[in-house]
């Protein structure tokens, strides 16, 4: 009788394991990216696959964080960081009801003596707010790494984000632009196709010439048929020995395409060089 009970227990355990595995295996990395409309379960399963687990947070009242008539569903990860999920019928409805610029102050809050930094994400028909406690000096890098991970999961696995890398060089310079973007389409009840997009571009420079003995002025510009970014700054000898980060810009307007060309102009201490950047091929 004891053996029968033991066999039954093992059988039940195996059934649960198989069912759990079937549910989990039903989701694959990138599967949600192809959906026009997603839900909370899609978000949680995608994070789970990427190693971030969220559990329901019951100590916070959703009504206190309502946006118009929409209450969030609130979750917490293993580090105590919070995820607010606002669900709408489409990204058109989300844009009409969730005004990011008006909401930022609402998500700067303190709970249990912890002050939270919040980052807002447009994700198709959802608005996600990831709230992370302000880091102490000891764990700043860990927090940065966690935010990068969350950013990457949302950009790639939920928003179907893609990246194009443009590169080129001149006698004294190497330049690169990383263009990250996503595009969404949704067919409304009137069978009209709606469109939403967002992109960021991050240019960098690497100097190949002779390093000066003192700081010198630098001017630069990166331009395409749809955009231009430019600036001036003083660069030190030490800066010229490493990759120079020129910041990140972006928006939801027109963006460069894979067959576009960046025209780069750099003037360092009065010497000007001009060259072009092309998109890297998949095999390069």
VEXDREN-2710 file (C-alpha; in Angstrom, 1 decimal):
% VEXDREN-2710
k/r/px/py/pz
1/UNK/0.0/0.0/0.0
2/UNK/2.9/2.3/0.8
3/UNK/4.4/1.5/-2.6
4/UNK/1.2/2.3/-4.4
5/UNK/0.9/5.6/-2.6
6/UNK/4.5/6.4/-3.5
7/UNK/3.9/5.5/-7.1
8/UNK/0.8/7.7/-7.2
9/UNK/2.7/10.6/-5.7
10/UNK/5.4/10.2/-8.3
11/UNK/2.8/10.0/-11.1
12/UNK/1.1/13.2/-9.9
13/UNK/4.5/15.0/-9.6
14/UNK/5.4/13.9/-13.2
15/UNK/2.0/15.1/-14.5
16/UNK/2.5/18.5/-12.9
17/UNK/6.0/18.7/-14.2
18/UNK/4.9/17.8/-17.7
19/UNK/2.0/20.3/-17.6
20/UNK/4.2/23.1/-16.2
21/UNK/6.8/22.4/-18.8
22/UNK/4.2/22.4/-21.6
23/UNK/3.0/25.8/-20.5
24/UNK/6.5/27.2/-20.3
25/UNK/7.6/25.6/-23.5
26/UNK/4.6/27.1/-25.3
27/UNK/6.5/30.4/-25.1
28/UNK/9.7/30.9/-27.1
29/UNK/12.0/33.9/-27.1
30/UNK/10.7/36.4/-29.6
31/UNK/7.3/34.8/-30.0
32/UNK/5.5/37.7/-28.4
33/UNK/7.3/40.2/-30.6
34/UNK/5.2/39.2/-33.6
35/UNK/1.8/39.9/-32.0
36/UNK/-0.1/43.1/-32.6
37/UNK/-1.9/42.9/-29.2
38/UNK/-0.3/41.4/-26.1
39/UNK/-1.4/40.8/-22.5
40/UNK/0.0/40.6/-19.0
41/UNK/0.7/36.9/-19.4
42/UNK/2.8/37.5/-22.5
43/UNK/4.9/40.0/-20.6
44/UNK/5.5/37.8/-17.5
45/UNK/6.3/34.7/-19.5
46/UNK/8.8/36.6/-21.7
47/UNK/10.6/38.0/-18.7
48/UNK/10.5/34.5/-17.1
49/UNK/12.2/33.0/-20.2
50/UNK/14.9/35.7/-19.9
51/UNK/15.5/34.9/-16.2
52/UNK/13.5/37.7/-14.5
53/UNK/10.5/36.4/-12.4
54/UNK/7.7/38.7/-11.3
55/UNK/5.2/37.8/-8.6
56/UNK/1.9/39.7/-7.7
57/UNK/2.5/42.7/-5.4
58/UNK/-0.5/42.9/-3.0
59/UNK/0.8/45.6/-0.6
60/UNK/0.2/48.4/-3.1
61/UNK/-3.2/49.7/-4.0
62/UNK/-3.7/49.9/-7.8
63/UNK/-6.3/52.6/-7.5
64/UNK/-3.6/55.0/-6.2
65/UNK/-1.8/54.6/-9.5
66/UNK/-4.8/54.8/-11.9
67/UNK/-4.3/56.6/-15.2
68/UNK/-7.7/58.0/-16.3
69/UNK/-9.9/55.0/-15.8
70/UNK/-7.2/52.3/-16.1
71/UNK/-5.8/50.5/-13.0
72/UNK/-2.5/48.8/-13.3
73/UNK/-1.7/45.3/-12.4
74/UNK/1.4/45.4/-10.1
75/UNK/4.2/42.9/-9.8
76/UNK/7.4/42.6/-7.9
77/UNK/10.7/40.9/-8.8
78/UNK/13.1/39.1/-6.5
79/UNK/15.0/42.3/-5.8
80/UNK/11.8/44.2/-4.7
81/UNK/11.6/46.2/-7.9
82/UNK/8.1/46.9/-9.2
83/UNK/6.4/46.4/-12.5
84/UNK/3.2/48.3/-13.3
85/UNK/1.2/47.0/-16.3
86/UNK/-1.5/49.2/-17.9
87/UNK/-3.6/47.4/-20.5
88/UNK/-5.4/49.1/-23.4
89/UNK/-7.2/47.9/-26.5
90/UNK/-4.5/49.1/-28.9
91/UNK/-1.5/51.4/-29.1
92/UNK/-3.8/54.1/-30.4
93/UNK/-5.9/53.8/-27.2
94/UNK/-2.8/53.8/-25.1
95/UNK/-1.5/57.0/-26.7
96/UNK/-4.8/58.7/-26.2
97/UNK/-5.0/57.8/-22.5
98/UNK/-1.5/57.5/-21.2
99/UNK/0.3/60.8/-21.4
100/UNK/3.9/60.1/-20.5
101/UNK/5.0/63.6/-19.7
102/UNK/2.1/64.1/-17.3
103/UNK/2.7/60.7/-15.6
104/UNK/6.3/60.9/-14.6
105/UNK/5.8/62.6/-11.3
106/UNK/3.2/60.0/-10.3
107/UNK/5.9/57.3/-10.5
108/UNK/8.5/59.1/-8.4
109/UNK/7.5/57.7/-5.0
110/UNK/8.7/56.3/-1.7
111/UNK/7.7/52.9/-0.2
112/UNK/9.0/51.5/3.0
113/UNK/11.7/54.2/3.2
114/UNK/12.9/53.4/-0.3
115/UNK/12.8/56.0/-3.0
116/UNK/12.1/54.5/-6.4
117/UNK/13.3/55.6/-9.9
118/UNK/10.8/54.7/-12.6
119/UNK/11.2/54.2/-16.3
120/UNK/8.2/54.2/-18.6
121/UNK/8.0/51.9/-21.7
122/UNK/5.6/51.9/-24.6
123/UNK/4.9/48.3/-25.5
124/UNK/2.3/48.0/-28.2
125/UNK/-1.1/48.2/-26.5
126/UNK/0.5/48.2/-23.0
127/UNK/2.3/50.8/-20.9
128/UNK/4.9/49.3/-18.6
129/UNK/6.4/51.2/-15.7
130/UNK/9.5/49.6/-14.1
131/UNK/10.3/51.1/-10.7
132/UNK/13.7/50.4/-9.2
133/UNK/14.9/51.5/-5.8
134/UNK/17.6/54.2/-5.9
135/UNK/20.8/52.3/-5.5
136/UNK/23.4/52.6/-2.8
137/UNK/27.0/53.2/-3.7
138/UNK/27.7/49.6/-3.2
139/UNK/25.3/48.2/-5.8
140/UNK/25.1/50.9/-8.4
141/UNK/26.5/48.7/-11.1
142/UNK/24.1/45.9/-10.3
143/UNK/21.2/48.3/-10.7
144/UNK/22.6/49.5/-14.1
145/UNK/23.0/45.9/-15.3
146/UNK/19.4/45.1/-14.2
147/UNK/18.0/48.1/-16.1
148/UNK/20.0/47.2/-19.2
149/UNK/18.5/43.7/-19.0
150/UNK/15.0/45.0/-18.6
151/UNK/15.5/47.4/-21.5
152/UNK/16.8/44.6/-23.7
153/UNK/13.9/42.3/-23.0
154/UNK/11.3/45.0/-23.7
155/UNK/13.1/46.3/-26.8
156/UNK/13.9/42.9/-28.5
157/UNK/11.4/40.3/-27.1
158/UNK/8.3/42.5/-26.6
159/UNK/8.7/45.4/-29.1
160/UNK/10.4/43.3/-31.9
161/UNK/13.2/45.9/-31.9
162/UNK/16.0/45.7/-34.5
163/UNK/19.4/47.3/-34.9
164/UNK/21.3/48.6/-37.9
165/UNK/25.0/49.5/-37.5
166/UNK/26.5/52.1/-39.9
167/UNK/30.3/52.2/-40.1
168/UNK/33.0/54.1/-42.0
169/UNK/36.4/55.7/-41.7
170/UNK/38.8/58.4/-42.9
171/UNK/42.6/58.6/-42.5
172/UNK/42.2/59.9/-38.9
173/UNK/38.8/58.6/-37.8
174/UNK/36.6/55.6/-37.5
175/UNK/32.9/56.3/-36.9
176/UNK/29.9/54.1/-36.0
177/UNK/26.2/54.8/-35.5
178/UNK/24.0/52.2/-33.8
179/UNK/20.4/52.7/-34.9
180/UNK/17.9/50.8/-32.8
181/UNK/14.2/50.9/-33.8
182/UNK/10.8/49.2/-33.7
183/UNK/7.7/49.6/-35.8
184/UNK/4.2/48.5/-35.0
185/UNK/1.0/48.2/-37.2
186/UNK/-2.5/47.6/-35.9
187/UNK/-5.7/47.3/-37.9
188/UNK/-8.6/49.1/-36.2
189/UNK/-12.3/48.4/-36.2
190/UNK/-12.7/50.4/-39.4
191/UNK/-10.1/48.2/-41.1
192/UNK/-7.7/51.2/-41.2
193/UNK/-4.0/50.4/-40.6
194/UNK/-2.5/52.4/-37.7
195/UNK/1.2/52.8/-37.4
196/UNK/3.6/53.6/-34.5
197/UNK/7.4/53.7/-34.5
198/UNK/10.4/54.7/-32.3
199/UNK/14.1/54.8/-32.9
200/UNK/17.3/55.9/-31.2
201/UNK/20.7/56.5/-32.7
202/UNK/24.0/56.5/-30.8
203/UNK/27.1/57.8/-32.7
204/UNK/30.7/57.1/-31.6
205/UNK/34.1/58.1/-32.9
206/UNK/37.6/56.5/-32.6
207/UNK/40.6/58.6/-33.4
208/UNK/43.5/57.1/-35.4
209/UNK/45.8/60.1/-35.7
210/UNK/48.6/61.5/-33.6
211/UNK/47.6/62.3/-30.0
212/UNK/48.1/65.9/-29.1
213/UNK/49.8/67.1/-25.9
214/UNK/46.9/69.2/-24.7
215/UNK/43.1/69.6/-25.0
216/UNK/41.9/70.8/-28.5
217/UNK/38.5/71.7/-30.0
218/UNK/36.4/69.3/-32.0
219/UNK/33.4/69.9/-34.2
220/UNK/31.3/67.1/-35.7
221/UNK/28.2/66.4/-37.7
222/UNK/26.3/63.2/-38.7
223/UNK/23.6/63.8/-41.4
224/UNK/21.2/61.7/-43.5
225/UNK/18.3/62.5/-45.8
226/UNK/16.0/62.6/-42.7
227/UNK/18.1/63.9/-39.8
228/UNK/21.2/65.6/-38.6
229/UNK/23.1/65.7/-35.3
230/UNK/26.0/67.9/-34.6
231/UNK/28.0/69.4/-31.8
232/UNK/31.2/70.9/-30.5
233/UNK/33.4/69.9/-27.5
234/UNK/36.9/70.1/-26.2
235/UNK/38.7/66.8/-26.2
236/UNK/41.6/65.9/-24.1
237/UNK/44.5/63.6/-25.1
238/UNK/43.1/60.9/-22.9
239/UNK/39.7/61.1/-24.6
240/UNK/41.3/60.6/-28.0
241/UNK/42.9/57.3/-26.9
242/UNK/39.4/55.6/-26.4
243/UNK/36.0/55.5/-28.1
244/UNK/34.3/58.9/-27.9
245/UNK/30.6/58.5/-27.1
246/UNK/28.5/61.3/-28.6
247/UNK/25.3/60.7/-26.7
248/UNK/22.0/59.2/-27.8
249/UNK/19.1/60.8/-29.7
250/UNK/15.8/59.6/-31.2
251/UNK/12.1/60.0/-31.6
252/UNK/9.1/58.7/-33.5
253/UNK/9.8/60.6/-36.8
254/UNK/11.5/59.4/-39.9
255/UNK/14.6/57.3/-39.5
256/UNK/17.5/56.2/-41.7
257/UNK/16.9/53.0/-43.7
258/UNK/19.4/50.2/-44.2
259/UNK/20.3/51.6/-47.7
260/UNK/20.8/55.1/-46.4
261/UNK/24.2/56.8/-46.0
262/UNK/25.4/58.9/-43.1
263/UNK/27.6/61.9/-44.1
264/UNK/30.2/62.6/-41.4
265/UNK/32.2/65.8/-41.0
266/UNK/34.8/66.2/-38.2
267/UNK/37.0/69.2/-37.6
268/UNK/39.8/68.6/-35.0
269/UNK/42.0/71.6/-34.1
270/UNK/41.2/73.2/-37.5
271/UNK/41.8/70.0/-39.6
272/UNK/38.6/68.8/-41.4
273/UNK/37.9/65.3/-42.7
274/UNK/34.6/64.1/-44.4
275/UNK/33.5/60.6/-45.1
276/UNK/30.5/58.3/-45.3
277/UNK/29.0/55.5/-43.2
278/UNK/27.2/52.5/-44.7
279/UNK/25.2/49.8/-43.0
280/UNK/27.2/46.7/-42.1
281/UNK/26.2/43.6/-44.0
282/UNK/25.1/40.6/-41.9
283/UNK/28.3/38.8/-42.6
284/UNK/30.6/41.6/-41.7
END
